[in-house]
């Protein structure tokens, strides 16, 4: 009998996750080996996932959005590989981009049944370290500058959800925080420098509930894709937004698309950074140098 810990975030999708909790519980009613644990504070999913591995659970399921998955992944990666449970995801958040990118059904009841019926596949993860000594894992996207600031503004929006919420946050960021610091970027393939409005490293193609930032990215190809926008005008940024939605922004000369396995960025002044929609460096950031790298096949996910 497999032991499964369900890590449920009741605050996912701005608290709407509570509305479907009973239907999820009904699916596993009578199933032996399932343990239901609700998160109570930021970072709690990391602790619950790590403790599940230490206790010998076979599967840890993240019931929430991309933030819950991010925390759960970091808990699992704190364990030795031979004691690391499989990851399952039941997407009940605002964006659910990781679930979409790995092929997990967006319907929460269908995804819940996949815990019992699905098969595991290895996926890549990203890892970041910065000049302050911090290290953290990420599963979908890492954003420096523009889309990290978008994430910060999205936290303040309460009456919208999903893609519409992120789109409104994008508009606010263009109008209020149009900043392009100078960056030196060194990857395993090339070195360059310029003023950069947005740098996003992608394990999967989609973020923000549907923006195709890196349409060619795959979660199991052993490489990171990146999209970079230089110091463009506000008008040009508005022009690029629908292109990013469709994944056609790479045809513009102001956009640079590339791939790498490892990259180091040195920035002239502190920047905002998000990992999977979770803030790594906010408006009071002191981060001016980061190293990012891909960890091929680091985690097995039930799909």
Secondary structure, 3 states (H helix, E strand, C coil): CCCEEEEECCCCCCCCCHHHHHHHHHHCCCCCCEEEEECCCCCHHHHHHHHHHHCCCCEEEEEECHHHHHHHHHHHHCCCHHHCCEEEEEECCCCCHHHHHHCCCCCHHHHHHHHHHCCEEEEEEEEEEECCCCEEEECCEEEEEHHHHHHHHHCCCCCCCHHHHHHHHHHHHHHHCCCCCEEEEEECCCEEEEEEEEEEEECCCCECCCECCCCCCCCCCCCEEEEEEECCCHHHHHHHHHHHHHCCHHHCCCEEEEEECEEEEEECCCCCEEECCEEEECCCCCCCEEEEEEEEEEEEEEC
